[in-house]
Amino acid sequence: MVRTPLTPLERERGERFGALLREARGERSMVEVAAAAGVSAETLRKIETGRAPTPAFFTVAALAYALGLSLDELATACAPPAEDAEALSA
C-alpha cells in the first residue's frame, strides 16, 4: 500500500500535537507515560518529535488518557489556525 505524502498542514498539526504531549508530560519520563498508555517509548518519541505526525486514533486516545487530557482539548489544540481552516473550506 502506498501512502500519500502529508501536506504541510498535516505536518504542522503533528508538530503541534507533539509539542502538546511534551508539555502535558512535564517532568514525567517518556518511558513512564508510554507504559501508562500502553505504547512503546519509541512510538511516543516519534510522535513528540513529529516523525509520526498522524498516529492511530487509539494511540492518541491512550496517550490523552495517560496524560489526563480530553480528546476535545487535543482536537482544539491541534486544529489548524483560523486562516488555514478558512482556506481549507473554500
Phi and psi in degrees as a GROMACS rama.xvg file:
@    title "Ramachandran Plot"
@    xaxis  label "Phi"
@    yaxis  label "Psi"
@TYPE xy
-95.5415  130.528  VAL-2
-95.7746  132.235  ARG-3
-70.3032  144.856  THR-4
-62.3741  148.939  PRO-5
-76.3073  145.802  LEU-6
-78.6223  163.005  THR-7
-57.5811  -37.1816  PRO-8
-64.6958  -38.3901  LEU-9
-66.2  -39.6979  GLU-10
-64.8169  -42.9295  ARG-11
-62.4565  -40.523  GLU-12
-62.2354  -41.3765  ARG-13
-62.9375  -38.2983  GLY-14
-66.57  -40.9595  GLU-15
-63.525  -41.4394  ARG-16
-62.9775  -45.6429  PHE-17
-60.8045  -42.7235  GLY-18
-64.2155  -39.5312  ALA-19
-63.0778  -42.2655  LEU-20
-64.3767  -43.7887  LEU-21
-59.6643  -44.1346  ARG-22
-64.154  -44.2418  GLU-23
-67.5385  -31.5987  ALA-24
-68.2989  -32.103  ARG-25
57.0098  -126.209  GLY-26
-83.9433  -8.6651  GLU-27
-68.4605  144.131  ARG-28
-75.9715  157.485  SER-29
-58.6094  -42.1017  MET-30
-61.5289  -43.5292  VAL-31
-62.8792  -47.6512  GLU-32
-68.0178  -42.7719  VAL-33
-60.6588  -43.9962  ALA-34
-63.3666  -41.273  ALA-35
-63.9361  -31.0771  ALA-36
-88.7972  -12.2874  ALA-37
77.0863  28.1188  GLY-38
-123.12  166.353  VAL-39
-78.4311  155.106  SER-40
-62.3725  -33.6471  ALA-41
-65.7651  -38.012  GLU-42
-62.7432  -46.7293  THR-43
-62.2968  -41.3567  LEU-44
-59.8701  -44.969  ARG-45
-64.5051  -39.7171  LYS-46
-67.0368  -46.5149  ILE-47
-63.9206  -30.4872  GLU-48
-94.0157  -0.781428  THR-49
84.7592  4.01165  GLY-50
-77.0279  -14.9776  ARG-51
-129.604  75.1461  ALA-52
-75.1498  -9.67712  PRO-53
-130.276  68.7553  THR-54
-68.3514  158.839  PRO-55
-63.0396  150.943  ALA-56
-54.6456  -46.3143  PHE-57
-68.4735  -26.8081  PHE-58
-68.2785  -45.1045  THR-59
-60.6325  -46.2459  VAL-60
-62.5933  -41.5008  ALA-61
-66.5617  -40.7454  ALA-62
-66.6591  -41.259  LEU-63
-59.185  -45.7529  ALA-64
-62.0508  -45.9823  TYR-65
-63.5788  -28.7252  ALA-66
-99.093  0.199342  LEU-67
72.3153  29.1101  GLY-68
-105.619  148.564  LEU-69
-90.1964  154.874  SER-70
-64.8595  -30.4169  LEU-71
-63.2091  -42.7497  ASP-72
-60.1805  -43.9975  GLU-73
-64.4142  -45.0688  LEU-74
-61.7676  -42.584  ALA-75
-65.4056  -45.144  THR-76
-67.6394  -28.5333  ALA-77
-100.453  -0.0509005  CYS-78
-66.3958  150.97  ALA-79
-66.3489  152.955  PRO-80
-56.3009  155.366  PRO-81
-52.2041  -43.0177  ALA-82
-66.1221  -35.0784  GLU-83
-71.2854  -38.3115  ASP-84
-63.3645  -39.7952  ALA-85
-65.4146  -39.67  GLU-86
-65.1956  -35.853  ALA-87
-68.5761  -34.3879  LEU-88
-84.7296  -11.6844  SER-89
